[in-house]
């Protein structure tokens, strides 16, 4: 079994999750304490294990499947 390479603090899920939550708060997408708590708690990267952790915490959709013509046919929703 191989060990994953060490990550720098700026690429750790906790740091990325906090940064995304702060960004969503600042832009008004998070409006309640319950939603904020969910964003700060839920491990978004576990729902998209095939992408880099940085991609999982980007403020964008995460494509998970593509149709034969290349269009996105399934995705993890954008956090906003």
PDB file of N, CA, C and O in Angstrom, chain B, residues numbered from 101:
ATOM      1  N   UNK B 101       0.857  -1.163   0.000  1.00  0.00           N
ATOM      2  CA  UNK B 101       0.000   0.000   0.000  1.00  0.00           C
ATOM      3  C   UNK B 101       0.903   1.225   0.000  1.00  0.00           C
ATOM      4  O   UNK B 101       1.874   1.285   0.755  1.00  0.00           O
ATOM      5  N   UNK B 102       0.589   2.194  -0.838  1.00  0.00           N
ATOM      6  CA  UNK B 102       1.409   3.400  -0.900  1.00  0.00           C
ATOM      7  C   UNK B 102       0.804   4.494  -0.029  1.00  0.00           C
ATOM      8  O   UNK B 102      -0.403   4.524   0.214  1.00  0.00           O
ATOM      9  N   UNK B 103       1.653   5.373   0.424  1.00  0.00           N
ATOM     10  CA  UNK B 103       1.233   6.496   1.248  1.00  0.00           C
ATOM     11  C   UNK B 103       1.081   7.712   0.352  1.00  0.00           C
ATOM     12  O   UNK B 103       1.969   7.988  -0.455  1.00  0.00           O
ATOM     13  N   UNK B 104      -0.025   8.454   0.471  1.00  0.00           N
ATOM     14  CA  UNK B 104      -0.174   9.646  -0.373  1.00  0.00           C
ATOM     15  C   UNK B 104       0.898  10.671  -0.022  1.00  0.00           C
ATOM     16  O   UNK B 104       1.359  10.727   1.117  1.00  0.00           O
ATOM     17  N   UNK B 105       1.294  11.484  -1.003  1.00  0.00           N
ATOM     18  CA  UNK B 105       2.305  12.492  -0.724  1.00  0.00           C
ATOM     19  C   UNK B 105       1.790  13.496   0.301  1.00  0.00           C
ATOM     20  O   UNK B 105       0.589  13.757   0.365  1.00  0.00           O
ATOM     21  N   UNK B 106       2.692  14.057   1.100  1.00  0.00           N
ATOM     22  CA  UNK B 106       2.243  15.051   2.088  1.00  0.00           C
ATOM     23  C   UNK B 106       1.676  16.282   1.393  1.00  0.00           C
ATOM     24  O   UNK B 106       2.127  16.668   0.315  1.00  0.00           O
ATOM     25  N   UNK B 107       0.689  16.885   2.024  1.00  0.00           N
ATOM     26  CA  UNK B 107       0.103  18.095   1.461  1.00  0.00           C
ATOM     27  C   UNK B 107       0.559  19.296   2.267  1.00  0.00           C
ATOM     28  O   UNK B 107       0.803  19.202   3.470  1.00  0.00           O
ATOM     29  N   UNK B 108       0.668  20.413   1.594  1.00  0.00           N
ATOM     30  CA  UNK B 108       0.979  21.628   2.332  1.00  0.00           C
ATOM     31  C   UNK B 108      -0.307  22.107   2.976  1.00  0.00           C
ATOM     32  O   UNK B 108      -1.401  21.722   2.562  1.00  0.00           O
ATOM     33  N   UNK B 109      -0.174  22.939   3.982  1.00  0.00           N
ATOM     34  CA  UNK B 109      -1.353  23.385   4.725  1.00  0.00           C
ATOM     35  C   UNK B 109      -2.388  24.030   3.818  1.00  0.00           C
ATOM     36  O   UNK B 109      -3.585  23.834   4.028  1.00  0.00           O
ATOM     37  N   UNK B 110      -1.962  24.800   2.809  1.00  0.00           N
ATOM     38  CA  UNK B 110      -2.923  25.479   1.942  1.00  0.00           C
ATOM     39  C   UNK B 110      -3.719  24.510   1.079  1.00  0.00           C
ATOM     40  O   UNK B 110      -4.749  24.893   0.526  1.00  0.00           O
ATOM     41  N   UNK B 111      -3.268  23.263   0.948  1.00  0.00           N
ATOM     42  CA  UNK B 111      -3.979  22.282   0.146  1.00  0.00           C
ATOM     43  C   UNK B 111      -4.680  21.227   0.994  1.00  0.00           C
ATOM     44  O   UNK B 111      -5.221  20.263   0.451  1.00  0.00           O
ATOM     45  N   UNK B 112      -4.680  21.390   2.303  1.00  0.00           N
ATOM     46  CA  UNK B 112      -5.366  20.456   3.173  1.00  0.00           C
ATOM     47  C   UNK B 112      -6.869  20.699   3.084  1.00  0.00           C
ATOM     48  O   UNK B 112      -7.306  21.847   3.001  1.00  0.00           O
ATOM     49  N   UNK B 113      -7.666  19.628   3.102  1.00  0.00           N
ATOM     50  CA  UNK B 113      -9.116  19.791   3.006  1.00  0.00           C
ATOM     51  C   UNK B 113      -9.689  20.781   4.019  1.00  0.00           C
ATOM     52  O   UNK B 113     -10.567  21.571   3.675  1.00  0.00           O
ATOM     53  N   UNK B 114      -9.209  20.750   5.253  1.00  0.00           N
ATOM     54  CA  UNK B 114      -9.743  21.652   6.272  1.00  0.00           C
ATOM     55  C   UNK B 114      -9.523  23.115   5.876  1.00  0.00           C
ATOM     56  O   UNK B 114     -10.423  23.943   6.024  1.00  0.00           O
ATOM     57  N   UNK B 115      -8.346  23.425   5.381  1.00  0.00           N
ATOM     58  CA  UNK B 115      -8.039  24.795   4.961  1.00  0.00           C
ATOM     59  C   UNK B 115      -8.891  25.188   3.763  1.00  0.00           C
ATOM     60  O   UNK B 115      -9.449  26.284   3.726  1.00  0.00           O
ATOM     61  N   UNK B 116      -8.992  24.291   2.780  1.00  0.00           N
ATOM     62  CA  UNK B 116      -9.784  24.573   1.581  1.00  0.00           C
ATOM     63  C   UNK B 116     -11.265  24.723   1.920  1.00  0.00           C
ATOM     64  O   UNK B 116     -11.945  25.591   1.374  1.00  0.00           O
ATOM     65  N   UNK B 117     -11.765  23.875   2.823  1.00  0.00           N
ATOM     66  CA  UNK B 117     -13.171  23.941   3.237  1.00  0.00           C
ATOM     67  C   UNK B 117     -13.453  25.270   3.937  1.00  0.00           C
ATOM     68  O   UNK B 117     -14.493  25.887   3.704  1.00  0.00           O
ATOM     69  N   UNK B 118     -12.544  25.704   4.778  1.00  0.00           N
ATOM     70  CA  UNK B 118     -12.700  26.975   5.473  1.00  0.00           C
ATOM     71  C   UNK B 118     -12.677  28.136   4.492  1.00  0.00           C
ATOM     72  O   UNK B 118     -13.480  29.063   4.602  1.00  0.00           O
ATOM     73  N   UNK B 119     -11.756  28.087   3.530  1.00  0.00           N
ATOM     74  CA  UNK B 119     -11.655  29.153   2.521  1.00  0.00           C
ATOM     75  C   UNK B 119     -12.929  29.230   1.680  1.00  0.00           C
ATOM     76  O   UNK B 119     -13.435  30.322   1.418  1.00  0.00           O
ATOM     77  N   UNK B 120     -13.448  28.080   1.258  1.00  0.00           N
ATOM     78  CA  UNK B 120     -14.684  28.064   0.474  1.00  0.00           C
ATOM     79  C   UNK B 120     -15.844  28.611   1.299  1.00  0.00           C
ATOM     80  O   UNK B 120     -16.640  29.403   0.795  1.00  0.00           O
ATOM     81  N   UNK B 121     -15.946  28.200   2.548  1.00  0.00           N
ATOM     82  CA  UNK B 121     -17.023  28.687   3.421  1.00  0.00           C
ATOM     83  C   UNK B 121     -16.941  30.199   3.597  1.00  0.00           C
ATOM     84  O   UNK B 121     -17.955  30.893   3.525  1.00  0.00           O
ATOM     85  N   UNK B 122     -15.734  30.706   3.828  1.00  0.00           N
ATOM     86  CA  UNK B 122     -15.543  32.155   3.964  1.00  0.00           C
ATOM     87  C   UNK B 122     -15.969  32.887   2.701  1.00  0.00           C
ATOM     88  O   UNK B 122     -16.618  33.932   2.763  1.00  0.00           O
ATOM     89  N   UNK B 123     -15.594  32.326   1.546  1.00  0.00           N
ATOM     90  CA  UNK B 123     -15.947  32.939   0.256  1.00  0.00           C
ATOM     91  C   UNK B 123     -17.461  32.959   0.060  1.00  0.00           C
ATOM     92  O   UNK B 123     -18.019  33.969  -0.367  1.00  0.00           O
ATOM     93  N   UNK B 124     -18.127  31.846   0.371  1.00  0.00           N
ATOM     94  CA  UNK B 124     -19.577  31.772   0.198  1.00  0.00           C
ATOM     95  C   UNK B 124     -20.306  32.694   1.169  1.00  0.00           C
ATOM     96  O   UNK B 124     -21.354  33.246   0.834  1.00  0.00           O
ATOM     97  N   UNK B 125     -19.763  32.861   2.360  1.00  0.00           N
ATOM     98  CA  UNK B 125     -20.332  33.822   3.316  1.00  0.00           C
ATOM     99  C   UNK B 125     -20.186  35.246   2.784  1.00  0.00           C
ATOM    100  O   UNK B 125     -21.135  36.028   2.817  1.00  0.00           O
ATOM    101  N   UNK B 126     -19.003  35.571   2.299  1.00  0.00           N
ATOM    102  CA  UNK B 126     -18.717  36.929   1.818  1.00  0.00           C
ATOM    103  C   UNK B 126     -19.581  37.310   0.621  1.00  0.00           C
ATOM    104  O   UNK B 126     -19.927  38.480   0.454  1.00  0.00           O
ATOM    105  N   UNK B 127     -19.930  36.339  -0.205  1.00  0.00           N
ATOM    106  CA  UNK B 127     -20.732  36.623  -1.393  1.00  0.00           C
ATOM    107  C   UNK B 127     -22.233  36.481  -1.141  1.00  0.00           C
ATOM    108  O   UNK B 127     -23.037  36.666  -2.054  1.00  0.00           O
ATOM    109  N   UNK B 128     -22.610  36.154   0.096  1.00  0.00           N
ATOM    110  CA  UNK B 128     -24.018  36.073   0.445  1.00  0.00           C
ATOM    111  C   UNK B 128     -24.700  34.767   0.084  1.00  0.00           C
ATOM    112  O   UNK B 128     -25.925  34.673   0.158  1.00  0.00           O
ATOM    113  N   UNK B 129     -23.933  33.755  -0.306  1.00  0.00           N
ATOM    114  CA  UNK B 129     -24.540  32.467  -0.655  1.00  0.00           C
ATOM    115  C   UNK B 129     -24.878  31.647   0.583  1.00  0.00           C
ATOM    116  O   UNK B 129     -25.805  30.837   0.556  1.00  0.00           O
ATOM    117  N   UNK B 130     -24.144  31.848   1.654  1.00  0.00           N
ATOM    118  CA  UNK B 130     -24.488  31.212   2.933  1.00  0.00           C
ATOM    119  C   UNK B 130     -25.213  32.265   3.752  1.00  0.00           C
ATOM    120  O   UNK B 130     -24.681  33.345   4.009  1.00  0.00           O
ATOM    121  N   UNK B 131     -26.449  31.934   4.163  1.00  0.00           N
ATOM    122  CA  UNK B 131     -27.287  32.930   4.846  1.00  0.00           C
ATOM    123  C   UNK B 131     -27.704  32.533   6.248  1.00  0.00           C
ATOM    124  O   UNK B 131     -28.250  33.354   6.985  1.00  0.00           O
ATOM    125  N   UNK B 132     -27.454  31.277   6.636  1.00  0.00           N
ATOM    126  CA  UNK B 132     -27.882  30.857   7.977  1.00  0.00           C
ATOM    127  C   UNK B 132     -26.740  30.127   8.686  1.00  0.00           C
ATOM    128  O   UNK B 132     -25.867  29.547   8.041  1.00  0.00           O
ATOM    129  N   UNK B 133     -26.756  30.162  10.007  1.00  0.00           N
ATOM    130  CA  UNK B 133     -25.725  29.433  10.757  1.00  0.00           C
ATOM    131  C   UNK B 133     -25.728  27.925  10.481  1.00  0.00           C
ATOM    132  O   UNK B 133     -24.668  27.298  10.480  1.00  0.00           O
ATOM    133  N   UNK B 134     -26.899  27.343  10.248  1.00  0.00           N
ATOM    134  CA  UNK B 134     -26.974  25.900   9.979  1.00  0.00           C
ATOM    135  C   UNK B 134     -26.279  25.550   8.665  1.00  0.00           C
ATOM    136  O   UNK B 134     -25.564  24.551   8.586  1.00  0.00           O
ATOM    137  N   UNK B 135     -26.486  26.362   7.647  1.00  0.00           N
ATOM    138  CA  UNK B 135     -25.840  26.114   6.356  1.00  0.00           C
ATOM    139  C   UNK B 135     -24.329  26.331   6.486  1.00  0.00           C
ATOM    140  O   UNK B 135     -23.538  25.566   5.933  1.00  0.00           O
ATOM    141  N   UNK B 136     -23.940  27.362   7.209  1.00  0.00           N
ATOM    142  CA  UNK B 136     -22.513  27.593   7.429  1.00  0.00           C
ATOM    143  C   UNK B 136     -21.876  26.393   8.137  1.00  0.00           C
ATOM    144  O   UNK B 136     -20.796  25.943   7.755  1.00  0.00           O
ATOM    145  N   UNK B 137     -22.539  25.888   9.153  1.00  0.00           N
ATOM    146  CA  UNK B 137     -22.006  24.735   9.877  1.00  0.00           C
ATOM    147  C   UNK B 137     -21.863  23.524   8.953  1.00  0.00           C
ATOM    148  O   UNK B 137     -20.881  22.787   9.044  1.00  0.00           O
ATOM    149  N   UNK B 138     -22.826  23.321   8.075  1.00  0.00           N
ATOM    150  CA  UNK B 138     -22.748  22.204   7.131  1.00  0.00           C
ATOM    151  C   UNK B 138     -21.550  22.363   6.203  1.00  0.00           C
ATOM    152  O   UNK B 138     -20.803  21.409   5.984  1.00  0.00           O
ATOM    153  N   UNK B 139     -21.362  23.561   5.659  1.00  0.00           N
ATOM    154  CA  UNK B 139     -20.225  23.781   4.764  1.00  0.00           C
ATOM    155  C   UNK B 139     -18.898  23.612   5.475  1.00  0.00           C
ATOM    156  O   UNK B 139     -17.928  23.148   4.876  1.00  0.00           O
ATOM    157  N   UNK B 140     -18.846  23.975   6.722  1.00  0.00           N
ATOM    158  CA  UNK B 140     -17.586  23.862   7.474  1.00  0.00           C
ATOM    159  C   UNK B 140     -17.337  22.436   7.975  1.00  0.00           C
ATOM    160  O   UNK B 140     -16.230  22.113   8.406  1.00  0.00           O
ATOM    161  N   UNK B 141     -18.366  21.586   7.919  1.00  0.00           N
ATOM    162  CA  UNK B 141     -18.269  20.230   8.456  1.00  0.00           C
ATOM    163  C   UNK B 141     -18.193  19.144   7.388  1.00  0.00           C
ATOM    164  O   UNK B 141     -17.386  18.221   7.505  1.00  0.00           O
ATOM    165  N   UNK B 142     -19.022  19.240   6.350  1.00  0.00           N
ATOM    166  CA  UNK B 142     -19.120  18.181   5.346  1.00  0.00           C
ATOM    167  C   UNK B 142     -17.823  18.099   4.524  1.00  0.00           C
ATOM    168  O   UNK B 142     -17.306  19.107   4.042  1.00  0.00           O
ATOM    169  N   UNK B 143     -17.330  16.894   4.384  1.00  0.00           N
ATOM    170  CA  UNK B 143     -16.093  16.645   3.635  1.00  0.00           C
ATOM    171  C   UNK B 143     -16.426  16.510   2.148  1.00  0.00           C
ATOM    172  O   UNK B 143     -16.595  15.402   1.641  1.00  0.00           O
ATOM    173  N   UNK B 144     -16.517  17.639   1.462  1.00  0.00           N
ATOM    174  CA  UNK B 144     -16.918  17.674   0.054  1.00  0.00           C
ATOM    175  C   UNK B 144     -16.032  16.775  -0.818  1.00  0.00           C
ATOM    176  O   UNK B 144     -16.521  16.166  -1.769  1.00  0.00           O
ATOM    177  N   UNK B 145     -14.770  16.690  -0.511  1.00  0.00           N
ATOM    178  CA  UNK B 145     -13.857  15.906  -1.341  1.00  0.00           C
ATOM    179  C   UNK B 145     -14.173  14.410  -1.322  1.00  0.00           C
ATOM    180  O   UNK B 145     -13.749  13.690  -2.226  1.00  0.00           O
ATOM    181  N   UNK B 146     -14.902  13.927  -0.324  1.00  0.00           N
ATOM    182  CA  UNK B 146     -15.255  12.510  -0.308  1.00  0.00           C
ATOM    183  C   UNK B 146     -16.323  12.174  -1.361  1.00  0.00           C
ATOM    184  O   UNK B 146     -16.504  11.008  -1.711  1.00  0.00           O
ATOM    185  N   UNK B 147     -17.018  13.183  -1.856  1.00  0.00           N
ATOM    186  CA  UNK B 147     -18.040  12.970  -2.883  1.00  0.00           C
ATOM    187  C   UNK B 147     -17.470  13.042  -4.290  1.00  0.00           C
ATOM    188  O   UNK B 147     -18.172  12.776  -5.265  1.00  0.00           O
ATOM    189  N   UNK B 148     -16.209  13.399  -4.392  1.00  0.00           N
ATOM    190  CA  UNK B 148     -15.546  13.480  -5.691  1.00  0.00           C
ATOM    191  C   UNK B 148     -14.107  12.973  -5.548  1.00  0.00           C
ATOM    192  O   UNK B 148     -13.161  13.732  -5.759  1.00  0.00           O
ATOM    193  N   UNK B 149     -13.939  11.698  -5.193  1.00  0.00           N
ATOM    194  CA  UNK B 149     -12.596  11.185  -4.923  1.00  0.00           C
ATOM    195  C   UNK B 149     -11.686  11.139  -6.153  1.00  0.00           C
ATOM    196  O   UNK B 149     -10.470  11.000  -6.022  1.00  0.00           O
ATOM    197  N   UNK B 150     -12.271  11.255  -7.337  1.00  0.00           N
ATOM    198  CA  UNK B 150     -11.476  11.159  -8.557  1.00  0.00           C
ATOM    199  C   UNK B 150     -10.836  12.480  -8.979  1.00  0.00           C
ATOM    200  O   UNK B 150     -10.089  12.517  -9.957  1.00  0.00           O
ATOM    201  N   UNK B 151     -11.117  13.558  -8.260  1.00  0.00           N
ATOM    202  CA  UNK B 151     -10.526  14.858  -8.599  1.00  0.00           C
ATOM    203  C   UNK B 151      -9.593  15.309  -7.481  1.00  0.00           C
ATOM    204  O   UNK B 151      -9.732  14.872  -6.338  1.00  0.00           O
ATOM    205  N   UNK B 152      -8.640  16.183  -7.809  1.00  0.00           N
ATOM    206  CA  UNK B 152      -7.771  16.716  -6.751  1.00  0.00           C
ATOM    207  C   UNK B 152      -8.594  17.434  -5.685  1.00  0.00           C
ATOM    208  O   UNK B 152      -9.642  18.008  -5.979  1.00  0.00           O
ATOM    209  N   UNK B 153      -8.116  17.397  -4.462  1.00  0.00           N
ATOM    210  CA  UNK B 153      -8.847  18.005  -3.357  1.00  0.00           C
ATOM    211  C   UNK B 153      -9.113  19.492  -3.614  1.00  0.00           C
ATOM    212  O   UNK B 153     -10.153  20.008  -3.206  1.00  0.00           O
ATOM    213  N   UNK B 154      -8.200  20.176  -4.274  1.00  0.00           N
ATOM    214  CA  UNK B 154      -8.400  21.598  -4.586  1.00  0.00           C
ATOM    215  C   UNK B 154      -9.620  21.789  -5.481  1.00  0.00           C
ATOM    216  O   UNK B 154     -10.356  22.763  -5.327  1.00  0.00           O
ATOM    217  N   UNK B 155      -9.834  20.879  -6.401  1.00  0.00           N
ATOM    218  CA  UNK B 155     -10.981  20.948  -7.303  1.00  0.00           C
ATOM    219  C   UNK B 155     -12.281  20.726  -6.531  1.00  0.00           C
ATOM    220  O   UNK B 155     -13.291  21.370  -6.813  1.00  0.00           O
ATOM    221  N   UNK B 156     -12.253  19.825  -5.568  1.00  0.00           N
ATOM    222  CA  UNK B 156     -13.449  19.533  -4.779  1.00  0.00           C
ATOM    223  C   UNK B 156     -13.938  20.748  -4.005  1.00  0.00           C
ATOM    224  O   UNK B 156     -15.135  20.878  -3.747  1.00  0.00           O
ATOM    225  N   UNK B 157     -13.019  21.643  -3.632  1.00  0.00           N
ATOM    226  CA  UNK B 157     -13.392  22.813  -2.849  1.00  0.00           C
ATOM    227  C   UNK B 157     -13.394  24.096  -3.665  1.00  0.00           C
ATOM    228  O   UNK B 157     -13.408  25.189  -3.099  1.00  0.00           O
ATOM    229  N   UNK B 158     -13.381  23.978  -4.972  1.00  0.00           N
ATOM    230  CA  UNK B 158     -13.529  25.151  -5.835  1.00  0.00           C
ATOM    231  C   UNK B 158     -15.007  25.525  -5.887  1.00  0.00           C
ATOM    232  O   UNK B 158     -15.872  24.666  -5.717  1.00  0.00           O
ATOM    233  N   UNK B 159     -15.292  26.772  -6.115  1.00  0.00           N
ATOM    234  CA  UNK B 159     -16.679  27.240  -6.193  1.00  0.00           C
ATOM    235  C   UNK B 159     -17.217  26.982  -7.594  1.00  0.00           C
ATOM    236  O   UNK B 159     -17.525  27.917  -8.333  1.00  0.00           O
ATOM    237  N   UNK B 160     -17.326  25.711  -7.950  1.00  0.00           N
ATOM    238  CA  UNK B 160     -17.761  25.323  -9.288  1.00  0.00           C
ATOM    239  C   UNK B 160     -18.323  23.902  -9.229  1.00  0.00           C
ATOM    240  O   UNK B 160     -18.158  23.199  -8.232  1.00  0.00           O
ATOM    241  N   UNK B 161     -18.984  23.492 -10.302  1.00  0.00           N
ATOM    242  CA  UNK B 161     -19.459  22.107 -10.392  1.00  0.00           C
ATOM    243  C   UNK B 161     -18.253  21.192 -10.567  1.00  0.00           C
ATOM    244  O   UNK B 161     -17.198  21.617 -11.038  1.00  0.00           O
ATOM    245  N   UNK B 162     -18.423  19.937 -10.182  1.00  0.00           N
ATOM    246  CA  UNK B 162     -17.383  18.933 -10.372  1.00  0.00           C
ATOM    247  C   UNK B 162     -17.962  17.864 -11.296  1.00  0.00           C
ATOM    248  O   UNK B 162     -18.763  17.039 -10.857  1.00  0.00           O
ATOM    249  N   UNK B 163     -17.570  17.869 -12.562  1.00  0.00           N
ATOM    250  CA  UNK B 163     -18.073  16.837 -13.465  1.00  0.00           C
ATOM    251  C   UNK B 163     -17.653  15.446 -12.980  1.00  0.00           C
ATOM    252  O   UNK B 163     -16.496  15.231 -12.618  1.00  0.00           O
ATOM    253  N   UNK B 164     -18.600  14.509 -12.977  1.00  0.00           N
ATOM    254  CA  UNK B 164     -18.293  13.142 -12.562  1.00  0.00           C
ATOM    255  C   UNK B 164     -18.500  12.132 -13.689  1.00  0.00           C
ATOM    256  O   UNK B 164     -17.916  11.048 -13.668  1.00  0.00           O
ATOM    257  N   UNK B 165     -19.325  12.484 -14.669  1.00  0.00           N
ATOM    258  CA  UNK B 165     -19.540  11.629 -15.854  1.00  0.00           C
ATOM    259  C   UNK B 165     -19.762  12.515 -17.065  1.00  0.00           C
ATOM    260  O   UNK B 165     -20.268  13.633 -16.967  1.00  0.00           O
ATOM    261  N   UNK B 166     -19.366  11.975 -18.214  1.00  0.00           N
ATOM    262  CA  UNK B 166     -19.559  12.699 -19.472  1.00  0.00           C
ATOM    263  C   UNK B 166     -20.285  11.800 -20.470  1.00  0.00           C
ATOM    264  O   UNK B 166     -20.075  10.587 -20.498  1.00  0.00           O
ATOM    265  N   UNK B 167     -21.138  12.410 -21.283  1.00  0.00           N
ATOM    266  CA  UNK B 167     -21.815  11.706 -22.365  1.00  0.00           C
ATOM    267  C   UNK B 167     -20.787  11.433 -23.466  1.00  0.00           C
ATOM    268  O   UNK B 167     -19.718  12.042 -23.477  1.00  0.00           O
ATOM    269  N   UNK B 168     -21.099  10.533 -24.380  1.00  0.00           N
ATOM    270  CA  UNK B 168     -20.160  10.237 -25.470  1.00  0.00           C
ATOM    271  C   UNK B 168     -19.728  11.481 -26.266  1.00  0.00           C
ATOM    272  O   UNK B 168     -18.621  11.521 -26.804  1.00  0.00           O
ATOM    273  N   UNK B 169     -20.594  12.481 -26.337  1.00  0.00           N
ATOM    274  CA  UNK B 169     -20.236  13.692 -27.079  1.00  0.00           C
ATOM    275  C   UNK B 169     -19.441  14.689 -26.242  1.00  0.00           C
ATOM    276  O   UNK B 169     -19.123  15.779 -26.718  1.00  0.00           O
ATOM    277  N   UNK B 170     -19.112  14.321 -24.980  1.00  0.00           N
ATOM    278  CA  UNK B 170     -18.289  15.172 -24.142  1.00  0.00           C
ATOM    279  C   UNK B 170     -19.053  16.047 -23.159  1.00  0.00           C
ATOM    280  O   UNK B 170     -18.456  16.611 -22.243  1.00  0.00           O
ATOM    281  N   UNK B 171     -20.374  16.168 -23.339  1.00  0.00           N
ATOM    282  CA  UNK B 171     -21.153  16.983 -22.406  1.00  0.00           C
ATOM    283  C   UNK B 171     -21.167  16.347 -21.025  1.00  0.00           C
ATOM    284  O   UNK B 171     -21.104  15.124 -20.896  1.00  0.00           O
ATOM    285  N   UNK B 172     -21.249  17.179 -19.996  1.00  0.00           N
ATOM    286  CA  UNK B 172     -21.338  16.674 -18.624  1.00  0.00           C
ATOM    287  C   UNK B 172     -22.721  16.053 -18.443  1.00  0.00           C
ATOM    288  O   UNK B 172     -23.741  16.691 -18.702  1.00  0.00           O
ATOM    289  N   UNK B 173     -22.738  14.799 -17.996  1.00  0.00           N
ATOM    290  CA  UNK B 173     -24.010  14.116 -17.768  1.00  0.00           C
ATOM    291  C   UNK B 173     -24.298  13.905 -16.285  1.00  0.00           C
ATOM    292  O   UNK B 173     -25.419  13.555 -15.917  1.00  0.00           O
ATOM    293  N   UNK B 174     -23.307  14.114 -15.441  1.00  0.00           N
ATOM    294  CA  UNK B 174     -23.490  13.993 -13.996  1.00  0.00           C
ATOM    295  C   UNK B 174     -22.414  14.835 -13.316  1.00  0.00           C
ATOM    296  O   UNK B 174     -21.288  14.944 -13.800  1.00  0.00           O
ATOM    297  N   UNK B 175     -22.789  15.428 -12.177  1.00  0.00           N
ATOM    298  CA  UNK B 175     -21.815  16.264 -11.479  1.00  0.00           C
ATOM    299  C   UNK B 175     -22.165  16.415 -10.008  1.00  0.00           C
ATOM    300  O   UNK B 175     -23.297  16.175  -9.587  1.00  0.00           O
ATOM    301  N   UNK B 176     -21.168  16.816  -9.243  1.00  0.00           N
ATOM    302  CA  UNK B 176     -21.398  17.286  -7.878  1.00  0.00           C
ATOM    303  C   UNK B 176     -21.768  18.758  -8.043  1.00  0.00           C
ATOM    304  O   UNK B 176     -21.040  19.513  -8.687  1.00  0.00           O
ATOM    305  N   UNK B 177     -22.861  19.155  -7.481  1.00  0.00           N
ATOM    306  CA  UNK B 177     -23.358  20.523  -7.665  1.00  0.00           C
ATOM    307  C   UNK B 177     -22.356  21.571  -7.194  1.00  0.00           C
ATOM    308  O   UNK B 177     -21.536  21.325  -6.309  1.00  0.00           O
ATOM    309  N   UNK B 178     -22.447  22.733  -7.803  1.00  0.00           N
ATOM    310  CA  UNK B 178     -21.647  23.870  -7.357  1.00  0.00           C
ATOM    311  C   UNK B 178     -22.091  24.243  -5.945  1.00  0.00           C
ATOM    312  O   UNK B 178     -23.284  24.175  -5.649  1.00  0.00           O
ATOM    313  N   UNK B 179     -21.188  24.627  -5.084  1.00  0.00           N
ATOM    314  CA  UNK B 179     -21.578  24.919  -3.707  1.00  0.00           C
ATOM    315  C   UNK B 179     -22.473  26.137  -3.549  1.00  0.00           C
ATOM    316  O   UNK B 179     -23.166  26.258  -2.539  1.00  0.00           O
ATOM    317  N   UNK B 180     -22.476  27.012  -4.487  1.00  0.00           N
ATOM    318  CA  UNK B 180     -23.314  28.208  -4.353  1.00  0.00           C
ATOM    319  C   UNK B 180     -24.721  27.919  -4.790  1.00  0.00           C
ATOM    320  O   UNK B 180     -25.575  28.805  -4.749  1.00  0.00           O
TER     321      UNK B 180
END
